[in-house]
Structure formats: C-alpha cells, structure tokens
C-alpha cells in the first residue's frame, strides 16, 4: 500500500472538503487504476472477437473512464 502524504482543505465552517496529495503520488495512483482497468478488460474479453482500426483505442478510453467512475463511487 502506498504511504500517501496528504493535506486537508477545509471550508469556512472548518469542514473537510478536499485532500491535496503530491503530483508524483497522484501519477502513481493513476497508473495503478489504469493498469487495473486494462487487466480487468483483458480478462473480460479473452473470448471476444478482435477489433481493428481505431476501435480498440476508442473502446479502451471509454472503459478507462467507466472504471474510474466506478472506483470513485465505491470510495
């Protein structure tokens, strides 16, 4: 597990509203999520027909966004 240094951001009523993390840590998290999404996709489509042209890239980009949204909602 990553040791994540963080700073909390508070609103005027002193309620926590955000967390700041270093960009290097953010990039590591982003890479982990992308790798997770790609691995999951590869498992899901092992038996599917192959795509050609620009279709594979477009499909992967849409799945990356869907995976991020799912993970974000589960936190």
Secondary structure, DSSP 8 states (H G I E B T S, - for coil): -----EEEEE-TTS-EEEEEE-HHHHHHHHHHHHHHHHHHHHHHTTTS----TTHHHHHHHHHHHHHHHHHHHH-
